[in-house]
Amino acid sequence: MLRSDVVVIGAGPCGLFQVFELGLQGLSVTVIDALGESGGQCINLYPDKPIYDIPAIPEISAADLTGQLMQQIEPFNAEFLFHQRVIGIQGEAGDFKVICASGLSIACSAVIIAGGAGAFRPVKLKIEGLEQLEGRSVFYKVQDKEIHRDKHLVIVGGGDSALDWSLALRGVAASVTLIHRSDRFRAHPVTIKAMQESCAQQEMLFFQGRIIDYVAEQTTLKSVRVKGRDQVVRTAQLDHLLVFFGLTPDSTGYESWGLELYQKQIKVRTDSFATNRKGIYAVGDINYYPGKRKLILSGFHEAALAAFAIKEQLEPTRKATLQYTTTSPLMHQRLGKHPDLPDMANQYPATQPQ
Ligand SMILES: Cc1cc2nc3c(=O)[nH]c(=O)nc-3n(C[C@H](O)[C@H](O)[C@H](O)COP(=O)(O)OP(=O)(O)OC[C@H]3O[C@@H](n4cnc5c(N)ncnc54)[C@H](O)[C@@H]3O)c2cc1C
């Protein structure tokens, strides 16, 4: 079984900065996210939008913020487990098992929930019976491009994912047809232009309309019926249907995890961001305390204090002293700035916690 000092549930901006703060404390971390990449709301809801209220960064896109957080935590070699949805936490402080829907479990001494707006799941194309074809002929994400090699693809959606995958799969698939209900797209202008040029060069086809029905033989999709802007219904033969309608947060049943809630948010104390369950902490948008504001910078502060609290939980005879990253040789060593220095962790005297 996988084991680390701490499991962080959620790879949004606050979960990522939590890895940094735990790394400074010398703790090993496994990060689990239901999605296929880190960044949480930033990457999934507004990647290209600028953020103006990250301290000392006058303007940064949400995607770049995620990229910089990933770069900042590189020295700590955290383990990332994507496409894993956590459904519960068994055990007690010092000996937890974090359980995923896939059956995977990770052992750890403390848990930080940075679940934000919840585990995102794809918005489905609502046509009766289509769910039975998921994973065979109908897909809501591309995990392996090779599955679509030499297939006739219909891709639905008008955002970055639909357009990016249409372009990326041109050379792999036998054909790519993009269907969107409007000729206005929610994608990056560069991507829209690339798609339009690709259509002009007959590398792919764009059709304005919406899918109203399908024909399948057992688990194999044969065709979809598409109602165009002119109200005419046409049939498109296909092998695979790829749907990119964006993501929606899926609420996690934290009550069943034994956690005290306030309006679906996890109640925490503000000196440590500990929940009512010993050894389990919550930071970022998911937590609640009087005065809580759901801002990235709030989560960054919470992550720092939670890391100190966990360090003291794991080493109760030693006070987790504050050390500046500018001047502390120990911090430099953990950040990989002076890897040749001898191990410094024990040069700091043990003190009784206050
Ligand atoms: C359009 C928009 C603009 C915004 N602009 C700003 C801004 O300018 N400044 C600002 O400070 N804030 C802004 N915010 C808010 C900001 O994005 C959030 O405060 C921030 O994303 C919270 O980060 P987080 O890490 O707590 O959670 P999230 O970003 O929500 O990430 C949580 C992650 O946890 C995962 N997860 C949840 N439950 C589970 C589970 N059970 N198992 C596995 N994984 C799970 C999710 O998949 C997700 O990836 C904006 C939000 C939106 C929607």
The ligand as a Tripos MOL2 file, in Angstrom:
@<TRIPOS>MOLECULE
LIG
   53    58     1     0     0
SMALL
NO_CHARGES

@<TRIPOS>ATOM
      1 C1        -14.4860   32.3660  -12.5890 C.3       1 LIG1
      2 C2        -13.7240   32.3880  -11.2850 C.ar      1 LIG1
      3 C3        -12.8150   33.3990  -11.0520 C.ar      1 LIG1
      4 C4        -12.1100   33.4490   -9.8500 C.ar      1 LIG1
      5 N1        -11.2250   34.4660   -9.6480 N.ar      1 LIG1
      6 C5        -10.5200   34.5170   -8.4900 C.ar      1 LIG1
      7 C6         -9.6060   35.5800   -8.2320 C.ar      1 LIG1
      8 O1         -9.4430   36.4930   -9.0400 O.2       1 LIG1
      9 N2         -8.8960   35.5520   -7.0600 N.ar      1 LIG1
     10 C7         -9.0650   34.5660   -6.1260 C.ar      1 LIG1
     11 O2         -8.3950   34.5920   -5.0900 O.2       1 LIG1
     12 N3         -9.9620   33.5610   -6.3410 N.ar      1 LIG1
     13 C8        -10.6850   33.5020   -7.4830 C.ar      1 LIG1
     14 N4        -11.5870   32.5170   -7.6790 N.ar      1 LIG1
     15 C9        -11.7690   31.5150   -6.6110 C.3       1 LIG1
     16 C10       -10.6230   30.5020   -6.6160 C.3       1 LIG1
     17 O3        -10.5580   29.8450   -7.8800 O.3       1 LIG1
     18 C11       -10.8270   29.5020   -5.4950 C.3       1 LIG1
     19 O4        -10.7840   30.1960   -4.2760 O.3       1 LIG1
     20 C12        -9.7280   28.4400   -5.5160 C.3       1 LIG1
     21 O5         -9.7400   27.7020   -6.7220 O.3       1 LIG1
     22 C13        -9.9050   27.4880   -4.3460 C.3       1 LIG1
     23 O6         -8.8510   26.5830   -4.4250 O.3       1 LIG1
     24 P1         -8.9470   25.1660   -3.7090 P.3       1 LIG1
     25 O7         -7.6110   24.5180   -3.9330 O.co2     1 LIG1
     26 O8         -9.4580   25.3310   -2.3360 O.co2     1 LIG1
     27 O9        -10.1070   24.3550   -4.4840 O.3       1 LIG1
     28 P2        -10.4080   24.0440   -6.0170 P.3       1 LIG1
     29 O10        -9.7270   24.9730   -6.9240 O.co2     1 LIG1
     30 O11       -11.8970   23.9260   -6.0930 O.co2     1 LIG1
     31 O12        -9.7570   22.5950   -6.2220 O.3       1 LIG1
     32 C14       -10.2690   21.4980   -5.5070 C.3       1 LIG1
     33 C15        -9.7600   20.2120   -6.1660 C.3       1 LIG1
     34 O13       -10.1280   19.1290   -5.3150 O.3       1 LIG1
     35 C16       -10.5640   18.0300   -6.1010 C.3       1 LIG1
     36 N5        -11.4450   17.2100   -5.2610 N.ar      1 LIG1
     37 C17       -12.5160   17.6260   -4.5340 C.ar      1 LIG1
     38 N6        -13.0590   16.6080   -3.8630 N.ar      1 LIG1
     39 C18       -12.3160   15.5090   -4.1810 C.ar      1 LIG1
     40 C19       -12.3990   14.1300   -3.8300 C.ar      1 LIG1
     41 N7        -13.3490   13.6670   -3.0130 N.pl3     1 LIG1
     42 N8        -11.4860   13.2840   -4.3620 N.ar      1 LIG1
     43 C20       -10.5150   13.7290   -5.2140 C.ar      1 LIG1
     44 N9        -10.3980   15.0260   -5.5830 N.ar      1 LIG1
     45 C21       -11.2880   15.8930   -5.0810 C.ar      1 LIG1
     46 C22       -11.2770   18.6930   -7.2830 C.3       1 LIG1
     47 O14       -11.3160   17.8210   -8.4040 O.3       1 LIG1
     48 C23       -10.4090   19.9480   -7.5180 C.3       1 LIG1
     49 O15        -9.3950   19.7210   -8.4790 O.3       1 LIG1
     50 C24       -12.3140   32.4410   -8.8630 C.ar      1 LIG1
     51 C25       -13.2270   31.4180   -9.1090 C.ar      1 LIG1
     52 C26       -13.9340   31.3820  -10.3000 C.ar      1 LIG1
     53 C27       -14.9180   30.2620  -10.5370 C.3       1 LIG1
@<TRIPOS>BOND
     1     1     2 1
     2     2     3 ar
     3     2    52 ar
     4     3     4 ar
     5     4     5 ar
     6     4    50 ar
     7     5     6 ar
     8     6     7 ar
     9     6    13 1
    10     7     8 2
    11     7     9 ar
    12     9    10 ar
    13    10    11 2
    14    10    12 ar
    15    12    13 ar
    16    13    14 ar
    17    14    15 1
    18    14    50 ar
    19    15    16 1
    20    16    17 1
    21    16    18 1
    22    18    19 1
    23    18    20 1
    24    20    21 1
    25    20    22 1
    26    22    23 1
    27    23    24 1
    28    24    25 2
    29    24    26 1
    30    24    27 1
    31    27    28 1
    32    28    29 2
    33    28    30 1
    34    28    31 1
    35    31    32 1
    36    32    33 1
    37    33    34 1
    38    33    48 1
    39    34    35 1
    40    35    36 1
    41    35    46 1
    42    36    37 ar
    43    36    45 ar
    44    37    38 ar
    45    38    39 ar
    46    39    40 ar
    47    39    45 ar
    48    40    41 1
    49    40    42 ar
    50    42    43 ar
    51    43    44 ar
    52    44    45 ar
    53    46    47 1
    54    46    48 1
    55    48    49 1
    56    50    51 ar
    57    51    52 ar
    58    52    53 1
@<TRIPOS>SUBSTRUCTURE
     1 LIG1         1 GROUP 0 **** ****
